[in-house]
């Protein structure tokens, strides 16, 4: 016991000195720098597919790092937008996003504004994505302004040419109904063609009477139409484009049938280009041989 006395005295002396000096003091927080303004170019978020996030962004620069960090969540941001479209099919516009990035990489003071009432839910959803972000490699604090432009363009589709001729095989309605029921997402050209095929026999009946008349029994030509489809699948307008003279008399009949078409409701407007080719036989009439 006596042999350990010096060690005990050293320990007691050390504890006494620690008590007298009080608790250890922490270094003061470094002063916060005023953030530099960083205005990023608008990013367009279009309904439907999107390019790879941060494609072509220079991440060696602070603006590129910030842009890449946000666009890494581009699919989620697009979902924030598409989520409001069933209730507001024409929703589109701009959300002005702003936030501060500290040198730690954390995001502070995130806020967003929009003039489009239908995008208010989108605005809150985007903020929930941005607030937890951590952006590495920021040397000085940044106050970021980043406009997001949400677009809902009219879907443009070109339908494969519909060929009408006597004794043609008309597709069964069961297969068409199955194709339409299986559809999801945006309208496709194949699905739209299937819907229009339901009236193939009726379109043929618009044309066939011409072939019974002596003057037009070899009438042959094409009719081109543009169909505007609303977000609910209802046809809003049908316009007649070029119509070959031999089959001109059938144009109004085709128009009425196209106006009655009903497509699947997708929440997106569409514009369909349709061509009806009318022939007395399956193959087009060969051009006359040149005279010798």
FENWO-V330502 format. One record per residue. N is the residue number from 0. RES is the residue in three letters. PHI is phi in whole degrees, -180 to 180 (999 if undefined). NEAR is the number of other ideal C-beta (glycine too) atoms within 8 Angstrom. Layout:
N_RES_PHI_NEAR, N_RES_PHI_NEAR
This chain:
0_UNK_999_4, 1_UNK_-65_4, 2_UNK_-64_4, 3_UNK_-89_7, 4_UNK_-61_8, 5_UNK_-58_6, 6_UNK_-65_7, 7_UNK_-66_8, 8_UNK_-63_8, 9_UNK_-64_8, 10_UNK_-64_8, 11_UNK_-63_8, 12_UNK_-64_8, 13_UNK_-66_8, 14_UNK_-65_8, 15_UNK_-63_8, 16_UNK_-66_8, 17_UNK_-66_7, 18_UNK_-67_6, 19_UNK_-67_6, 20_UNK_-76_5, 21_UNK_81_3, 22_UNK_-67_3, 23_UNK_-66_3, 24_UNK_-92_4, 25_UNK_-87_4, 26_UNK_-65_3, 27_UNK_-63_4, 28_UNK_-65_3, 29_UNK_-66_4, 30_UNK_-62_4, 31_UNK_-82_6, 32_UNK_-77_7, 33_UNK_-69_5, 34_UNK_-69_10, 35_UNK_-82_8, 36_UNK_-75_7, 37_UNK_-134_11, 38_UNK_-101_4, 39_UNK_-90_12, 40_UNK_-66_3, 41_UNK_-58_8, 42_UNK_-111_12, 43_UNK_-93_6, 44_UNK_-111_12, 45_UNK_-102_10, 46_UNK_-55_11, 47_UNK_99_5, 48_UNK_-64_3, 49_UNK_-134_9, 50_UNK_-66_5, 51_UNK_-58_4, 52_UNK_-61_11, 53_UNK_62_10, 54_UNK_-66_6, 55_UNK_76_3, 56_UNK_-91_9, 57_UNK_-83_5, 58_UNK_-82_9, 59_UNK_-80_4, 60_UNK_-106_7, 61_UNK_-58_11, 62_UNK_-64_8, 63_UNK_-69_11, 64_UNK_-64_13, 65_UNK_-66_16, 66_UNK_-61_13, 67_UNK_-64_12, 68_UNK_-63_10, 69_UNK_-73_14, 70_UNK_-73_11, 71_UNK_-62_8, 72_UNK_-109_9, 73_UNK_-59_11, 74_UNK_-61_8, 75_UNK_-67_8, 76_UNK_-66_14, 77_UNK_-64_12, 78_UNK_-64_8, 79_UNK_-57_12, 80_UNK_-77_14, 81_UNK_-67_8, 82_UNK_-66_10, 83_UNK_-91_12, 84_UNK_-68_13, 85_UNK_-57_7, 86_UNK_-86_4, 87_UNK_-134_8, 88_UNK_-60_11, 89_UNK_-98_8, 90_UNK_-62_14, 91_UNK_-166_7, 92_UNK_147_11, 93_UNK_-122_11, 94_UNK_-118_14, 95_UNK_-91_11, 96_UNK_-94_16, 97_UNK_-142_11, 98_UNK_-166_14, 99_UNK_-110_11, 100_UNK_-112_14, 101_UNK_-85_10, 102_UNK_-64_8, 103_UNK_-71_5, 104_UNK_95_10, 105_UNK_-77_7, 106_UNK_-100_12, 107_UNK_-129_8, 108_UNK_54_6, 109_UNK_-71_11, 110_UNK_-148_8, 111_UNK_-153_11, 112_UNK_-131_7, 113_UNK_-150_12, 114_UNK_-93_5, 115_UNK_-98_10, 116_UNK_-56_4, 117_UNK_-69_9, 118_UNK_-100_14, 119_UNK_-64_9, 120_UNK_-66_9, 121_UNK_-61_15, 122_UNK_-57_12, 123_UNK_-67_8, 124_UNK_-65_11, 125_UNK_-65_14, 126_UNK_-61_12, 127_UNK_-65_7, 128_UNK_-82_12, 129_UNK_-78_12, 130_UNK_-58_9, 131_UNK_-82_6, 132_UNK_-63_9, 133_UNK_-129_9, 134_UNK_-115_11, 135_UNK_-79_6, 136_UNK_83_8, 137_UNK_-92_14, 138_UNK_-87_5, 139_UNK_-133_9, 140_UNK_-58_13, 141_UNK_-129_13, 142_UNK_-103_11, 143_UNK_-98_12, 144_UNK_-117_11, 145_UNK_-138_13, 146_UNK_-77_11, 147_UNK_-113_13, 148_UNK_-107_10, 149_UNK_-97_15, 150_UNK_-120_9, 151_UNK_-130_11, 152_UNK_-71_6, 153_UNK_-67_7, 154_UNK_-75_10, 155_UNK_-101_7, 156_UNK_-130_12, 157_UNK_-110_7, 158_UNK_-82_13, 159_UNK_-54_6, 160_UNK_-56_7, 161_UNK_-99_14, 162_UNK_-100_8, 163_UNK_-114_12, 164_UNK_-155_11, 165_UNK_-57_8, 166_UNK_65_3, 167_UNK_-71_10, 168_UNK_-85_3, 169_UNK_-94_8, 170_UNK_-63_9, 171_UNK_-74_6, 172_UNK_-70_7, 173_UNK_-64_6, 174_UNK_-67_9, 175_UNK_-66_13, 176_UNK_-61_8, 177_UNK_-64_8, 178_UNK_-66_11, 179_UNK_-68_11, 180_UNK_-64_6, 181_UNK_-79_6, 182_UNK_-70_10, 183_UNK_-152_3, 184_UNK_71_4, 185_UNK_-70_8, 186_UNK_-66_13, 187_UNK_-112_8, 188_UNK_-63_9, 189_UNK_-65_7, 190_UNK_-67_13, 191_UNK_-62_14, 192_UNK_-63_11, 193_UNK_-65_13, 194_UNK_-63_13, 195_UNK_-67_13, 196_UNK_-66_11, 197_UNK_-61_9, 198_UNK_-109_10, 199_UNK_-58_13, 200_UNK_-62_7, 201_UNK_-68_8, 202_UNK_-64_13, 203_UNK_-63_13, 204_UNK_-69_9, 205_UNK_-71_11, 206_UNK_-93_13, 207_UNK_-55_9, 208_UNK_-57_8, 209_UNK_-63_13, 210_UNK_-76_12, 211_UNK_-88_6, 212_UNK_-91_8, 213_UNK_-61_4, 214_UNK_-72_4, 215_UNK_-124_10, 216_UNK_-67_10, 217_UNK_-112_8, 218_UNK_-60_12, 219_UNK_-148_11, 220_UNK_168_11, 221_UNK_-129_11, 222_UNK_-128_16, 223_UNK_-117_12, 224_UNK_-132_15, 225_UNK_-122_11, 226_UNK_-109_12, 227_UNK_-100_12, 228_UNK_-112_13, 229_UNK_-79_9, 230_UNK_-63_10, 231_UNK_-92_6, 232_UNK_87_10, 233_UNK_-86_8, 234_UNK_-73_14, 235_UNK_-93_6, 236_UNK_-158_6, 237_UNK_-132_11, 238_UNK_-114_6, 239_UNK_-95_9, 240_UNK_-96_8, 241_UNK_-59_6, 242_UNK_-136_12, 243_UNK_-65_10, 244_UNK_-56_6, 245_UNK_-60_10, 246_UNK_-115_16, 247_UNK_-59_8, 248_UNK_-64_6, 249_UNK_-90_12, 250_UNK_-60_11, 251_UNK_-65_6, 252_UNK_-62_9, 253_UNK_-64_13, 254_UNK_-58_11, 255_UNK_-63_8, 256_UNK_-69_12, 257_UNK_-67_13, 258_UNK_-65_8, 259_UNK_-88_8, 260_UNK_-68_12, 261_UNK_-130_7, 262_UNK_-104_14, 263_UNK_-70_9, 264_UNK_-72_7, 265_UNK_-115_11, 266_UNK_79_7, 267_UNK_-131_13, 268_UNK_-75_11, 269_UNK_-140_15, 270_UNK_-127_12, 271_UNK_-109_12, 272_UNK_-100_11, 273_UNK_-125_12, 274_UNK_-123_11, 275_UNK_-106_13, 276_UNK_-102_11, 277_UNK_-113_13, 278_UNK_-137_12, 279_UNK_-69_10, 280_UNK_-139_7, 281_UNK_-64_6, 282_UNK_-90_5, 283_UNK_-64_6, 284_UNK_-65_9, 285_UNK_-66_4, 286_UNK_-65_4, 287_UNK_-64_4, 288_UNK_-67_4, 289_UNK_-64_4, 290_UNK_-75_3, 291_UNK_-95_2
